[in-house]
Amino acid sequence: MSSSAREAILAAAKRTAQAHGYGGLNFRDLAAEVGIKAASIHYHFPSKADLGAAVARRYWEDTAAALEAMLAETQDPLRCLHRYPDVFRKALENGNRMCLCSFMAAEHDDLPDAVKREVQAFADVNVAWLSKVLSAAALAGSEESDRRARAIFAAIAGAQLLARSRSDLSLYDALIDGYRAAGLLPA
């Protein structure tokens, strides 16, 4: 099988996991979406756990790259903090989906250990980036930046969850505006 088939499987798994979580990953359904036989998925991903870990790893790696690109492009930490919620908003804009790792984190007790590690890496990457940018913007000292970064990450993930539960993108925007008004995020 070609690497393009592997990429197509990962893309289909990402869309599925953003809409249905780890529990929604089904080789037969993914194969039908990609246009291959279900057994062919096992060539790249011997088990559902392997697929779940690979898609979560790809998700956090892509997010980390996007965050670093935003910082390199903008070079203004305040502007980056203002744009950060857009990373999560994009999933909602795409068929009322969720952040893949946030969805999987809610399934924590049912996840294989390899998937748990990748989901936790997503949170770690976001918190580390936020902490670095908060410090660069002189909005928090080194000890305070980690605490505030975790609060921002949790608040935005929560806003996404509430907005998805109501299929209401404007609710997400209103919550983000509320975080800015309360001072959690810079205005």
C-alpha positions in Angstrom: 0.0 0.0 0.0 1.2 3.5 -0.8 1.9 6.2 1.7 -1.0 8.1 0.1 -3.3 5.4 1.3 -1.9 5.7 4.8 -2.4 9.5 4.7 -6.0 9.0 3.4 -6.7 6.6 6.3 -5.2 9.1 8.8 -7.3 11.9 7.3 -10.5 9.8 7.5 -9.7 8.7 11.0 -9.1 12.4 12.0 -12.6 13.4 10.7 -14.2 10.5 12.4 -12.5 11.0 15.7 -13.4 14.7 15.7 -17.0 13.7 15.3 -17.2 10.5 17.3 -14.1 10.1 19.3 -11.9 7.1 19.7 -14.9 4.9 20.1 -16.2 5.9 16.7 -13.1 4.6 14.9 -14.1 1.6 12.9 -11.9 -0.1 10.3 -14.8 -1.1 8.1 -16.3 2.4 8.0 -12.9 4.0 7.5 -12.1 1.6 4.7 -15.4 2.4 3.0 -14.7 6.2 3.2 -11.2 5.8 1.8 -12.3 3.2 -0.8 -10.1 0.3 0.3 -10.8 -3.1 2.0 -11.0 -3.1 5.7 -8.2 -5.6 5.9 -5.9 -3.2 4.0 -6.0 -0.7 6.9 -4.2 -3.4 9.0 -1.2 -3.1 6.7 -0.5 0.4 8.2 -2.3 0.1 11.6 -2.3 -3.5 13.0 -4.9 -2.5 15.7 -7.3 0.2 16.5 -5.0 1.3 19.3 -2.2 1.8 16.7 -4.5 3.8 14.5 -5.8 5.9 17.5 -2.3 6.7 18.7 -1.1 7.6 15.2 -4.0 9.9 14.5 -3.7 11.6 17.9 0.1 11.9 17.4 -0.4 13.4 13.9 -3.0 15.8 15.4 -0.7 17.2 18.1 2.2 17.4 15.7 0.2 19.3 13.2 -1.1 21.6 16.0 2.4 22.2 17.3 3.6 23.1 13.8 0.7 25.5 13.3 1.3 27.2 16.6 5.0 27.6 15.9 4.2 28.9 12.4 1.7 31.4 13.8 4.4 32.7 16.2 7.0 32.9 13.5 4.7 34.6 11.1 3.3 37.1 13.6 6.2 37.6 16.0 3.8 39.4 18.2 2.9 37.3 21.3 -0.2 39.3 22.1 -1.5 38.8 18.5 -0.8 35.1 18.8 -2.7 34.8 22.1 -5.6 36.6 20.4 -5.5 34.2 17.5 -5.1 31.0 19.6 -8.8 30.3 20.0 -9.2 30.2 16.2 -7.2 26.9 16.3 -10.2 25.3 18.2 -12.8 27.3 16.3 -11.8 25.6 13.0 -13.0 22.2 14.2 -16.4 23.7 15.0 -16.6 25.4 11.6 -15.9 22.0 10.0 -19.2 20.2 10.6 -19.5 21.0 14.3 -16.5 18.8 15.1 -14.3 18.9 18.2 -10.7 19.0 18.8 -9.7 15.4 18.3 -7.6 15.2 21.5 -10.2 17.0 23.6 -12.8 14.4 22.4 -10.5 11.5 23.1 -9.5 13.0 26.5 -13.2 12.7 27.5 -12.9 9.0 26.7 -9.8 8.6 28.9 -10.9 5.5 30.8 -11.6 3.6 27.6 -8.3 4.5 25.8 -5.4 2.2 25.3 -2.2 3.6 27.1 -0.5 4.5 23.8 -3.5 6.7 22.8 -3.6 8.3 26.3 0.0 9.3 25.9 -0.6 11.0 22.6 -3.7 12.8 23.9 -1.7 14.0 26.9 1.0 15.2 24.6 -1.5 17.4 22.8 -2.4 19.1 26.1 1.3 19.4 27.0 2.2 21.0 23.6 -0.6 23.6 23.9 0.2 24.5 27.5 3.9 24.8 26.8 3.2 27.0 23.8 0.8 29.2 25.7 3.2 29.5 28.6 6.0 30.5 26.3 3.8 33.1 24.6 2.4 34.5 27.9 6.0 35.0 29.1 7.0 36.6 25.8 4.1 39.0 26.1 5.1 39.8 29.7 1.7 38.8 30.8 2.9 36.3 33.4 6.1 35.3 35.2 7.5 31.8 34.7 5.5 30.3 37.6 2.3 32.1 36.8 2.6 31.4 33.0 2.1 27.6 33.4 -0.9 28.1 35.6 -2.5 30.6 33.3 -1.7 28.5 30.2 -3.5 25.5 31.7 -6.5 27.8 32.5 -6.6 29.2 29.0 -6.3 25.7 27.4 -9.0 24.3 29.7 -11.3 27.3 29.2 -11.1 27.1 25.4 -11.6 23.4 25.3 -14.6 23.9 27.5 -16.0 26.6 25.3 -15.6 24.3 22.3 -17.5 21.5 24.1 -20.4 23.8 25.1 -20.6 25.3 21.6 -20.6 21.8 20.0 -23.3 20.6 22.4 -25.6 23.3 21.0 -24.3 23.4 17.4 -23.8 27.1 18.0 -20.6 28.7 16.8 -21.7 32.1 18.1 -21.7 30.6 21.6 -18.1 29.8 21.2 -17.3 33.3 20.1 -19.3 34.7 23.0 -17.4 32.6 25.5 -14.1 33.6 24.1 -15.2 37.3 24.3 -16.1 36.6 27.9 -12.6 35.2 28.6 -11.1 38.4 27.1 -13.4 40.6 29.2 -12.6 38.7 32.3 -8.8 39.0 31.6 -8.0 35.3 31.1 -7.2 36.1 27.5 -5.7 39.4 26.4 -8.3 41.7 24.7 
